[in-house]
Amino acid sequence: MDNKTSKNSNKTLIGVIVALVVLAVVIFFLVRGCASNQYTVTFDTDGGSSISSVKVDKDNAISKPADPTKDGYLFDGWYLNNEEYDFNSKVTGDVTLKAHWLANKIGLDETSLTLTVNGTKKINISLLPDGVSLDDLEWISSDTSVA
């Protein structure tokens, strides 16, 4: 092969390589563009029990996950940008929802009682969490046929 033929072969080879690189870049961006129709919703539990991230198709809503737990705190909802998140809203991009907690400061001087018929007992409650009143508390009997 003469020198001129060798140069033409090299130019052809370089042209083919450049074309393949351009094609690979175009395919990469096309695939990446298609993948952007799905978003990730991440749950920041702020020290609470772990909640797995979920993938959601563009403009779809996600289901509310199970509430996380955190020792000494009451779960108070998922927040986005300091506003409670509406799980009926459409997801339009990757988001991180943050758990909001209330310090569990309820203290009782009695944790269980045994009462006689028509008996009464005063229970002292101390330090309710912010925003909770006595009307918000639920009292439960271990024997509903009695009390």
C-alpha positions in Angstrom: 0.0 0.0 0.0 1.4 3.4 -0.9 1.6 6.4 1.4 -1.5 8.1 -0.1 -3.7 5.0 0.3 -2.4 4.6 3.9 -3.4 8.3 4.7 -6.9 7.8 3.2 -7.4 4.6 5.3 -6.3 6.5 8.4 -8.8 9.3 7.6 -11.5 6.9 7.0 -10.8 5.1 10.3 -10.7 8.4 12.2 -14.0 9.4 10.6 -15.6 6.1 11.6 -14.3 6.5 15.2 -15.6 10.1 15.4 -19.0 9.0 14.1 -19.3 6.2 16.6 -18.3 8.5 19.5 -20.9 11.1 18.4 -23.5 8.3 18.0 -22.7 7.0 21.5 -23.1 10.5 23.0 -26.4 11.0 21.3 -27.7 7.6 22.5 -26.5 8.4 26.1 -28.4 11.7 26.2 -31.5 10.2 24.6 -31.6 7.4 27.2 -30.9 9.9 30.0 -33.7 12.1 28.8 -36.1 9.3 28.8 -35.1 8.3 32.3 -35.9 11.8 33.6 -39.6 10.9 33.3 -39.1 9.0 36.6 -38.3 10.7 39.9 -37.0 9.6 43.3 -38.8 10.6 46.5 -36.4 10.3 49.5 -37.5 10.2 53.1 -35.3 12.0 55.6 -36.4 10.6 59.0 -34.1 12.9 61.0 -32.8 10.1 63.2 -36.0 8.0 63.1 -36.4 4.5 61.7 -35.4 4.2 58.1 -37.9 4.6 55.2 -36.8 3.4 51.8 -36.8 5.8 48.8 -39.4 5.3 46.1 -39.4 5.8 42.4 -42.4 7.5 40.8 -43.3 8.3 37.2 -43.5 12.0 36.3 -46.7 13.7 37.3 -47.9 10.8 39.5 -48.6 10.9 43.2 -47.0 8.5 45.8 -48.6 6.7 48.6 -47.8 7.8 52.2 -45.3 5.3 53.7 -45.7 3.9 57.2 -44.9 6.3 59.9 -41.3 6.1 61.2 -40.5 5.8 64.9 -38.0 7.7 67.0 -37.4 7.1 70.7 -38.8 9.9 72.8 -40.7 11.5 70.0 -44.1 11.4 68.3 -44.2 11.5 64.5 -46.0 14.6 63.2 -45.9 14.1 59.4 -43.8 14.6 56.3 -42.8 18.1 55.3 -41.4 19.6 52.1 -40.0 23.2 52.4 -41.4 23.6 55.9 -45.0 22.7 54.8 -46.8 19.5 55.4 -46.6 17.3 52.3 -49.8 16.5 50.4 -49.6 12.9 49.2 -52.3 13.6 46.6 -49.9 16.1 44.8 -48.1 15.1 41.6 -44.4 14.6 41.8 -42.6 16.8 39.2 -39.0 16.2 40.2 -36.7 14.5 42.7 -37.7 15.5 46.3 -36.7 14.8 49.8 -39.5 14.7 52.4 -38.4 15.4 56.0 -40.0 13.9 59.1 -41.4 16.3 61.7 -41.3 15.2 65.3 -42.8 16.4 68.5 -40.9 15.7 71.7 -42.8 13.0 73.7 -42.8 14.7 77.0 -45.8 13.1 78.6 -45.1 12.0 82.1 -47.6 10.1 84.3 -47.3 9.4 88.0 -49.1 6.1 87.4 -48.6 3.7 84.4 -51.4 1.3 85.4 -54.3 1.3 87.9 -56.5 -1.3 89.5 -59.8 0.2 90.7 -62.6 -1.1 92.7 -66.2 -0.7 91.5 -67.1 3.0 91.5 -63.5 3.7 92.6 -61.6 6.7 91.3 -57.9 7.7 91.1 -56.3 10.9 90.2 -53.4 10.7 87.7 -51.0 13.6 87.3 -49.8 14.4 83.8 -46.9 16.5 83.2 -45.2 18.2 80.2 -47.4 17.6 77.2 -45.8 18.0 73.8 -46.2 21.4 72.1 -49.6 21.7 70.5 -51.2 18.8 72.5 -53.9 19.4 75.1 -55.6 17.0 77.6 -58.5 16.8 75.1 -56.1 15.1 72.6 -55.2 12.2 74.9 -56.9 8.9 74.6 -57.5 6.7 77.7 -57.7 3.0 77.1 -58.9 0.2 79.4 -57.4 -3.2 79.4 -60.8 -4.6 80.2 -63.6 -2.7 78.4 -66.3 -4.8 80.2 -65.3 -3.0 83.4 -64.2 0.5 82.4 
